[in-house]
Amino acid sequence: MTRRMVRGLTGLMVVVFLSLAVFTNGFANQDNQKVEERGKQIALGKQSITDENLSRAKKRAVDNALYASVEQAILEILSPPEIAGSLDLIYDQVLADTQRYVKTFKVLGEAETQGQYMVAVEAVINTDSLEEIFNRAGILNRNKKNPSVLMLISEQSYNEVLSRYWWGKNPLPYASVTEDTIVDLFKKKGFILMGLGPDRPNLGALDVSFDFVHDTMGALKLARELKADVLVMGRARAEEPSNHMGEERSYRADIDLELFFSETGEPMGIVKESAVVKSDTGKEGADQALARAGTLAAESLATKIDNFWSARQQTVHTIETRVEGSDYLSSFIMLRKVLGDMPGIQDIKTRELGSNRAMVDIVFKGNAATLADLLMLKTFDSFSIEISEVTQASMTIRFITKNDVAPVSDSEIKKAYISE
């Protein structure tokens, strides 16, 4: 059972909280560096040389690279459904003037060959400005709850007898190029990652066991225990090097993954990706192949999860809500008014109203967990709320009433019995 508390904050407390958030210049510089890293892109540009005008060809090649950098930033900010539904705005208002979204750039390298001028450019894109224009257009949903993801991906290189994994029976020491690659992209896209880091979940303490490495039932149980919305499960393998030219050999990696919606066990899709690289060093070649295949797999996974989650977020659910509290009625009526102004709320139906509790059906475009998260962001002058027993279709709200609450009129109490 999870319990989450929302407490009203006075104006003074808010000021104190914001003051504590302003640290030393050193921390501010660190934050600026993180923002810059978030907007950093590396892209290639190419332009034909005409009339032997190298400077013009170079400028246009750089412009092409900056255009590609802004495109990449857009792909990181928006999900596939958001992109598909806003192509007019992307091309007419953003890509039509990419320079306005470029903070700084530098040319990393340049070359001229066969009548073409080529450049590699590193640019810092103003992602805040991009997000602002998408937010104003209603494309970005700031209240959208990003899904949490548990990844159980075993990994094996060509020179290893057994695969590496951290769950199940007799696991080997686990370090995964595939997991690191996918995690890096998932964090950029805002997914919440579960079960990572040196302190992996204790399966014994969670009463979870695996009959074999890729035991789907054991994996789904672990995902539910960790409150992960999505389970990604499968294997990655780097094959023995094959073709060679001098000291260089070809290294191939294959990744096979399955996705599940954890709550129901519903399959969400399959991802299969492969990559081949050339290297003169065995371990580096295998790791590079795994990383490249991992990047392809991460993009495919993100698209499938985004599509599934966006569709689910738009589904209308009736959320059975138990409302409790020793003196809850005044607060309950005020909450009804707040709910009526919240996006996604389509109806509020009072099923039962007693002296110290009520049963309410809230018709909401989303599930109970999403609604609970939205309510957590609200503050109330005369009460605070405690949310518990949250499932996908139900939850409990307990009111904690403050002193000196004004009484509720009879007319307002009568309205609480009907849908507004």
BELMODA-V991608 format. One line per field, one symbol per residue. phi: phi as a letter, one per 30 degrees, with the letter a starting at -180 (. if undefined). A space follows every 50 residues. Layout:
BEGIN
phi = ???
END
This chain:
BEGIN
phi = .cbbcccdcdeddddddddddccdddddddddddddddcdbbbcbbbddc hhcdddddddddedddedddeddddddcdedddddbdededdccddbded ccdbabddababahiccbbcbcbccddddddddddddiddcddddddcbc cbcdbbcdccdbdcaccidhddecbbdddeddeedddddidcccicidcd eddddchcbcdaecddddddddedddiddbccblbbbcddecdbbiddbc bcbbbbbbcbdddciddckbbbbbabbcacbedddddddddddddddddd dedddeddddddddddbccdbccbkdbcdedddddeddddcddjdcabcd dabcdbabcbccdbdkcdddddddddddbbdcabbccbhdcdbaabccdc dddidddcdedddddddbdc
END
